[in-house]
Amino acid sequence: MTNKVGIIVPYRDRPDQLAYFLAGTQQYLHSNGIDHEIIIVEQDFGSAFNRGMLCNIGFTVAKKRRCSHVVFHDVDLIPVDVDYSYSHFPFSLISDNLPFRSYFGGATMFPIEDFEAVNGFSNFYWGWGFEDDDLLYRCHRNGNIKLDKWNEYPQRESNITAHLNGVDAYIKVGNIIDYRKSFAIEVLFRKDKVEYDPNRDSDIYNIFSTCSRDTSFTLYYSSFGRLSLQAFDLDENIYSITSDILDNIEFKARIEYDKTTNSLSLIVNGEQVGTVKIKKELLNYERSRFLRIGADAHLKNFFKGAVDTFKIFDQDGLVITDLDSTNVVDYKVIDKSHNKNNGRPVKIDFRKYSTDHLQPLYIPYRRKSKFKKLDHDSNGFTVNPVTGEGMWKSKLTRWNQLRFNNEVLNGGHDEIEDGVSTLSYTKHSSRRFGNVTFLRVGIF
């Protein structure tokens, strides 16, 4: 078989972008002498959009057209400098401005045999998100699909550390920060596998928190894969800094309040996440006697994972609290700063940290590519302007997240029975013009 690429475009209701895509992509393919088929799979409006199933449908057409490999291609990506040639294993063609390192969407190349080996996409992701995460996991689970990976398991694995169970465990430490002056907080922690709560729209896992007048100063990790810092000023205006998606296991987070500029900053793993200017003075959280590590001020939203170190610095950069989970005496985490601000564990298990139960950190191989990206509204994550908390634009995305995390990663639905072999749809029309096939379908 000669090498011929099938470019499969899952599509609905973006006519201007489709026209731009076809003109730009056909010109690029023809000018570069690339043997190809373009397959536009349009879904009607009878149900929520299902990108995975549309890609599976397009794959069956590409196989009939005797394509050697396929690229699942978003309609808003126009090739500028892209290698569409055959490979014996999958590639992501997205190499720049990745939303996270394991990103597998946008433009993804598969040889026909590898896509069949994992039975394609799952057909059970409706709306936006997680069908490509599921596909990458299928490649890992299959065992014969070649993937890249990065080794970022914690360096302190052999040391004793504080394990928080995500249910009722936390560490209480004296709140000795002078919030009227500059200060910093630094915490080293590792997150664990969790199950998301199906009764909530999102999940929060507090790294530390304190509270005054029912307004919190807190750092938390969320089910959006982001770290968020929240604080209030004297007028109870909220200030938030939220990172991009972080697919690390280990984090070193540093919070800095600069009194001279009246600004609050968040630094994660040595990189500046953001800085906010506070209009009034930072709320004086000294009214709360304690900081809670691994829980919020109301003893909810418990963190699950390991907390290695927790440090507080004064305005001169001197350490005024220095907790290290390897330094435990009489079930107290001893303050190495000699201020006797010892951590008081509650239901903490101190033991060696193991990575045996964690998911392997697999990522796809990538080809250096350049696309022109057409503008369109983001369908996924946004920030609530009132609360400062993250939120999904669609509840269907939350359903997809629950399915992937709870049922696939942590449950019994991680096999590949559903996919190309279990397609069920109605074909409304099929037209072919040269190398371009237009297929309109209904999904139920």
TACORGI-V522858 format. One record per helix or strand of 2 or more residues. SS is the DSSP state (2 for helix, 1 for strand). FROM is the first residue (numbers start at 1). TO is the last residue. If there is no record, write none. Layout:
ss=SS from=FROM to=TO
ss=SS from=FROM to=TO
This chain:
ss=1 from=5 to=11
ss=2 from=15 to=31
ss=1 from=36 to=43
ss=2 from=51 to=64
ss=1 from=69 to=73
ss=1 from=77 to=81
ss=1 from=91 to=92
ss=1 from=107 to=111
ss=2 from=112 to=117
ss=2 from=131 to=142
ss=1 from=148 to=149
ss=1 from=160 to=165
ss=1 from=170 to=174
ss=1 from=183 to=191
ss=1 from=204 to=212
ss=1 from=215 to=222
ss=1 from=227 to=233
ss=1 from=238 to=242
ss=1 from=250 to=258
ss=1 from=263 to=268
ss=1 from=271 to=277
ss=2 from=285 to=287
ss=1 from=290 to=293
ss=1 from=304 to=313
ss=1 from=319 to=329
ss=1 from=332 to=335
ss=1 from=343 to=346
ss=1 from=349 to=352
ss=1 from=362 to=363
ss=1 from=370 to=373
ss=1 from=381 to=383
ss=1 from=390 to=392
ss=2 from=395 to=409
ss=2 from=420 to=422
ss=1 from=425 to=433
ss=1 from=436 to=443
